[in-house]
C-alpha cells in the first residue's frame, strides 16, 4: 500500500486542494449534503459496544510519525468514530438538550472553518466583529426590548458591550457573575478594586466576611464552578431546596436577609428559566423584587429556556427576565446552532467595563476588540451561525419550532397521564418533563404510610435505572434519567426518566413507541412483576 509523502509539496496540497471526486472524504461530503439523516442512519450503528471496546481504538499516546492520506484517515474515522457516535439527529433521541440541526449549517461550517477568523481582535475579524456585535444586539433586544436610539448608541460602541459570546452556558454564567463581583467590589477612590487588589483586600475594605450566590437546588452545576473560579467558595453557594422545582421568593428573601445579617453580602440571586432537569421556570418577576430588596445582582440562567422569548404565545412564561442585570442563553440548544454558541447579555452596556482588559499588542485602548470584555481570548466566529439562523429562520420560524416543542411536551404528558402503568412526575412548563414506570396497583402510592412509600420508591428507582440502561444499550431510542425531590412524596428524591422534546422531527408516534419499549423491558423485570402482584412485598 502506498504511503503519504513527507514533503512540502504534499503538505501544500493538503492545505489547498480537495480530495478527488471518488475519494472517501468526497463521498462523505456528498452524502451529508444530500441527506444528513440518511448518512447518520447508515453510519451510526446501534449495536451494543462497550466504552472499553471503543477505548481500544484510541489507546495509543504516541503522535504518528508519518502522515497518512486524507481518504484513509476519513475511512478510519467512519469506522472508529462515526460508527460509535450518538445519533443526536434521530427523532427518538429525546434524552438531552442536543438535537437535529438545519442542513445549511453544514455548508456554513465549511465557510466558518475556511475563513478561520479570530474574534479576539479586529485585526483578525474585521467583518466578524461587527456581525457579532449585531447578533448580540438582536439577542439583547429579544430580552430587554430597548428603543432604536439605545441600540444606535451602544451596538458598535468601543466603550461598551451588550454581551459576550462564549463556548456555552458555563462560561456565560462565569462571565455574568465575574462582572457582578467586580461591580460589587469596584474601585471607590480609596480602593483600587477587586480586579487589582484581590478578594482578601476587597473583603477587608468593604467589611464583608464573605460574599455569596443564591439559587434553587435546580441550579445548573456550572454555578458551583462559578463560585469556585471567582474565589467566592462553594460554601457560599446558597442552595434553596425546592420540592416544587422552583425557587420560592419568600425563602430566598429570608435566607438572603439571614446571610447578610451575619456580616456577609449576597452578590447575586440566580433565577432559572428552564431548569436542566425538569424545564421549570423560577418566578423571575418576584425574584427581581427580592434582588432589589437585598440590593444584589439578579442573573437569569436561560441557557435552555431563553429561546422561548421568540414565541408570542409562550413568552410570558419568562415574565420578569427583562429585569435581570444579566442573562445567559445557549444558541446551541433551542436555537438549533452547532455546539459552542453561548452568550451572556448585560442589561446595562457599561457593566462590561468591570472586566475590561487591555494589552499593548492587542485589545488597545479605544479599539472595538471584543476580547477586551470576554473571558475567553481566541474564539472562532460562531456568531455567524447564530446570525445566519436568525435570518434564515426568523423570529416567526423560531416561534413555530418553540411552540411545537412545548405543545408536544403537553401531549406527551397527557399520554403518560392516561396510561395506567406510567406516572408523570413533573408537568412540563417548557419542553422538558419527567416520568416513571409505576404499576397500576400503585396508583394511590402517595396516600400510603411513609415507610411503605420509601420502600416502594426504592424499588421503582432500581426499576427506572435498569429500564433506562437497557433502552439506551438497545440503541433504538434514548431517554435520560435523573433524581428529583417530589412534593407529594414528602420531598423524597426519586429516580425518573427525563425527556427533552426539541427535535422538530419527533412525533407522537415516536413517543408512543418509546413508552411501549420501556413497558416491554419492565415486564421482563422481577421488580415490576412483584410490585404488580403485591406492592408492599419485600424484595430480597
N, C-alpha and C positions, 0 to 999 in steps of 0.2 A: 504493500500500500504506500502510495506517495505521501511524503510528509510536507507540511507547510515550510516554506523557506524562512530562514532567519536573515532577512535582507531589508534594506531601506526601501527597495522597490516594492517588495511585498507589503511592507507596512504602509507605504503611501497608498497602495490600492485599497487596503483595509480602511483607511481614513476617507477615501474619496469616491470609490466606485461600489455600487451594489452588486450582490451576487447575480449570477446568470439566471435566466428565467426558469430553468429546470431545477435549480438548487432547492434544498430543503427549506432554507430561510425564505426564498421567494414563494414557495408553495404555502408556507405558514402565513405569510402576509396576504396572499390571495384568499386563502380560506377564512382568515379573520375578517377581511374586508367584505367577503360575500355574505357570511353569516356567523357571527361570533358564537351564538348559541349552539349552532351545529358543530363548530370547531371544538368547543368545550365538551359537548356531549360525546364526541368521538375520542377525545384525547384525555379527558379527566376520567379515569376509571373508578368504579365503585367497589372493586374487590377489597376484601379485608387485608390491609397491610399495616403491620405494627410500626410505631415510630422507630423502634430499634432496627427494624429491617431497612427503613428508609435511611437511617443514620449511616448504614454501611456504605451507601453511595457517596457520602460526604465525610469520610473518615480520615482522609489524608490531610495533614497540616503543612505539607510541602508545596511551595509555589512551583507550578510546572516550569520546567527549564526551557522547553521549546514550544513554539506556537503550534496551534492546530488550525485546520481550515474552518472557516465560519460555518459551513454547512454541516461538517462533522460535529462541531460543538452544538449546533442547533438540534441535531438529531439526538445528541446526548441529553440536552435539556428536555426534549419531548419525553424521553424515556425515564429520566431520573426525577425531573422537577414537575413538569406539567402533568404527567400521568398520576401523580400522587397529591396534586394540589386540591384545594377545596373549590368546588364549583359554585362560587357565590352568585353566579348568573342564574342558577337554577331557581325556578319558581317555588320549589319545595325546600329551599334553603331559607328558613324563616327564624333562625335562632340568634342572629346577631345583626348589628346595625351596618351591615355591608350588603350591597345589593347589585343588581344588574346596572350597567351604565349605558347611556345613549351611545350608539355606534360612532358618532362623529368624534368622540374623544380619542379614538384610535389614531385617526389622521392628525388631529391637533397635537397629540402626544409626540408624534414624529417631528412636527414643526417645532414644538417646545424644546425637544432634545437637540434638534438641529441648530436652533438659534443659540441655545446654551447661554442664556442671559443670567447675570448675577444681580439680584435685586438689592444687594447691599449698598450699591453706589450708582449714581447717574452714569459714570464713565463706562459701565458695563451693562446698562439697561436704559438707554436714553428714551426709548418709547415705552418700555415696560413700566417704568416708574410712574409716568402719568396715568397709564392704564390701571396700575394697581391702586393709585390714589382715587381714581374714579370709581373703581369697584368697591373700595372701602366706603366711598361716599354713598353709593347706591344702597349698600347694606346698612349704613348708618341711617339713611333716610327711611329705610324699611322699618327700623326700630323707633327712631326718635322723631321723624317727620317734621324736620325744621323747614323754614321757608327758603325760597330760592336765594335770597341775599346771604343767608348763613353759609350755604354751600359755595357761593361765589367767593366769599371771604376766606373760607378755610380749605376747600378741596385741594388746591395746589399751593397752599401757603408753606413757605420754607420754615416758618416758625411754629407750625402746628401739625398735628396728625390726628385724623379722625379715627384711626385704628391701627392695628398691626396684623399683618399676615404672618402665619407661622405654620408649623407642621401639623398641629392638631390642638384639641381641647386642653390637653395637659399644659402645653407651653402657653396657650392663650390664658388659662387660669393663673398661671405663674406670672405672666406679664401684667394682668389686671391688678393682682394683689401686690406686685412689685411697685407699681405706680401708686397704689393706695398706701403702702408702707412709707414710700418716700415723700408722699404728700403729708402724711400724718407727722412724720419725724423730719420735717424740712428745716432748712436754714431760717433763722429768725433774727439775724444781726449779731447775736452773741454766740450762736452755734452754727457751724458750717453745714449741718445736715447729715443725715444718716449715711448717705452715699459716700461722704468723705470721712466722717468720724467713726462710723460703725455703730452697731446696735448697743453695745455696752455704754458708750458715751451718750447715745441718744436717750436711753432709759434714764441715765443719771440726770441729764439736762432737763428732761420733761417730767421726771419724778414718777415714772411708771415702774412697777415691779415686773410686769410682763405686758405684752400685747397679744390679743387672741383673735381667732376667726371662728365664726359660728355657722353651722349648717345642721340639717337633719341627718339622721344616720343613713339616709338615702343619697347623701352627697357622694360624688364620684371620688374614687381613690386618689385622683390627682390632687385633691385638696390636701391630703396628708403629705404628698410630695412637696406641695407648695410651701406649707409652713416649715417643712424641713429645709428646703433650699433657701428660703428667705431668713433663716435663723430664728424664726419665731418659736419653733419647737412643737413637736406633736402633742405634748401635754397641754398646749394652749390651743388645740383644735377642739372647740366646744361642740360636742355632738349631742343633739337632742333626739331621744328615742321617739319614733313616730309610727305607732301601730296603724294609723290611718294613712300612712305613706306620704304625709305632708307635714311640713314644719308649722307647728302651732304658734301663731304670733304672740299669744299670751305667755306661752312657755319661753319663747325667745326673749321677750321683754324681761320676764322675771329672772332668767339666767343671766342676761346681759347686765342688768342692774346689780345683781349679786356679785358678778365678776368685777365690775368697775368699783363697787363699794369696798372691795378687798385691795384696792391700790393698783389695780390693773386698768388697761384701756382696751376696749373692744375695737379692733381695727376694722372688721367688716362682718356683715351678715351676708351669707350666700343663699340666694333663692334659686331653686332648681326648676327649670322649665323643661320638663321631660326627663324624669329620673331614669337612669340607665337600666334599672331592674324592672320597674313597673310602668314607666312613662307618665307618672303623675306630675302635676304642676303645683308648686307651692303657691299660697295666696300672696302673690307678688305685691299687689297694691297695699295690703295690710303690712307686709314686711317692710315696705318702703317707709311706712309711718313709724314702725319700730326703729328702723335705722335712723330716721330723723330725730326721734326722741332720745336715742342713745348717742346721737352725734357721731355716727360712724359711716363708713363707706357701705354702699349697697351694690353688690355684684350679683348678676344673674348668669348662672351657667345654663345656657340654652343651646349647648353643643348639639343635642338631638332635637329639641322641640322648637328651636328658633325659626325653622323654615315654615312653621305653622302660620307665621305672620303674612305669608303670601296669600293665605286664604281669607277672603272676606267673611266666609261662613264660620270659621273657627278661630279667627284672630283673637277674639275676645277671651279665649282660654288663657291667653298670656297677658291679660289686662294688668297694667302696672309696670310692665317691663320698660316702658318709656321713662320711668322714674329712676331707673338704675344708673349708677355712675359709670358702670362698665358692663359689657355683655360679651359672653363667649358664644360663637356659632361655628359649627363644623360644616363646611360645604360638602365634605366627602361623606356626609350622612344623607340627610333628606334633600340635598340639592343635587345629588347624583353626579358628583365630580369625583375623579380618581383620588385615592388616598393621598393625604398630605396637604390639605387645604383647610386650615383652621384660621379663625380670626378673633381678635379681641377688639371690640368697638368701645370708644370713650365718648360719653355724653358731652363733656367739655373738651374741645380740641387742645386747650392749654395744658391739660393734665399730662399729656405725653411728655412734656418737657421735664417732668420729675425724674425721668430716666435717660435724658438726652446725653449722649456721649460724643466726643469729637476726637479726631486723630489728625496728624499733620498730612499723611499721605492719602487720607480718605476721610469722609464724614467731616469735612471742614465747616467752620462757622459760616452760616448763611447758605449752605448748599441744600438741595432738596433730597439728599441721600436718605433713603428710607431706613438704612441701617443705624442711623443716629438714635432712633427710638424703638428699635426691636431688640429682643433678647438674642435671637439668632443673628449671625453675621451673614456669611454666604448663603443665599437661598435661590432656588430656581423660580421661574415665573409662573407658579401655579395660579396666580391671579388671572392669567389669560384664560384658563379653563373655566373659572367662575364667571368671568366677563362674557365669554362665549355662551355659556349655558344661560346666563341671564338674558342674552339677546335671542338665542335660538329657541328657548322655551318660553321666555317672557313670564311676567307675573301670572297671567291667566293660565299659562301652561303648567306652571308650578302649582297653582291653585287646584287644577284638575287632579294632579298627582297626589297632593296632600289630602284633598277631600276623599279620593278613592281609598287611600290607605286607612284613614280614620274610620270611614264607613265600613270597610271590610273588617276592621277590628271589631266594630259593633256587631256585625253579622256573625263573626266567629264566636264572639262572646255569647250570642243568643244560641248558636249551635251547641255550645258547651252547656249552657243553662238548661236546655230542654233534654239533653242526653242524660239518662238515668245513671250512667256509670262514670260521669265526669263531674268535677266541681270547679266552678270559676272562683279563683281566689282573689283576684283584683280586677275590678271592672275597668275597661280601658278609658283613659282620658284622651290620649292621642292614639297612636297605632301600636302600642305595646299592651300586652296583657299576660296574666299568669293563671295557671290552672293545674289540676292534677287529676289522676285517676282515683276514683273512690266508689267502691261497690254500692249499689242501690240500698243495700241493707244498712249503710252508714249515713243515710241521708239526714238523719237527725243527730249527727255526731255532736254538734255544738251544745245540745241540751243534756248530754251525758255528764256523769261525775268527772271532775278534773283529772283524777288518776286514770280513768278509762280513756279520756281524750288524749292524754300524753302517751299512753301505751299504744293506742291505735295510730296516732300520728307518727310515732317512731316506726311502726310497721309500714305505713304508707310512704314515709320518707325513703325507706330502703327500696320499696317498690318503684318509686319515681326514679331513683338513681339507676336501678337495674334496667328499667324500660328505656330511659334516655340513652344509656350506653349502648344497648343492643340496637336501638334505632339508628344511632349515629354510625355504628360499625357496619350495619347492613347497607348504608350508603344511598338509599333511595330518597331519604329526606333528612332534615336536620332541625331539631328543636333544642334550645339550650336549657339549662336548669339553674336555679338559684335558691337561696334560703331567705325568707322574709317573715317578719312578725305579722300575725293576723289578729286583728282586734277581736273577732268573735270567738277566737280560741284563747282568750285572756292574754293576748300579746305573745303567745307562744310562737317560736320560729318553726316553720315547716319548710320542707323541700318541695319545690314546684317546677313545672315546666314554664319556660319563658319564651314568648313568641314576639317577634318583631315583624310587623307587616309593612314593608316598604317597597318590595319588588312589584312594580306595576303589572308584571306577568302572572302573579299569583292569583288564582281564582278560588271560589268557594269549593269547587270540586277537588282542588289540590288539598284544601284544608280538611275536607271530609275524609279523603284518603289517608291523611296523616293521623287523624283520630282513630280511624279503623285499624291502621297499622299498630298504633300504641295499644289498642284494646286487644288485638290478636296476640301481641307479645305478652301482655299482662295475663291473659287467660292461660298461658303456659307456666305461670308462676305459682309456686306453692303458697306464697303470702296472699296473693289475690284469692285463690280458691279457699283458703282457710278463713279469710276475712268475710268472704261472701256467705259462707255457711254459718260461722259463729264469730261475729265481730269482736267479742271480748276474749276470745280464746288466747291462751298463752302460746307463743311460738318459741320452740327451743332454739 
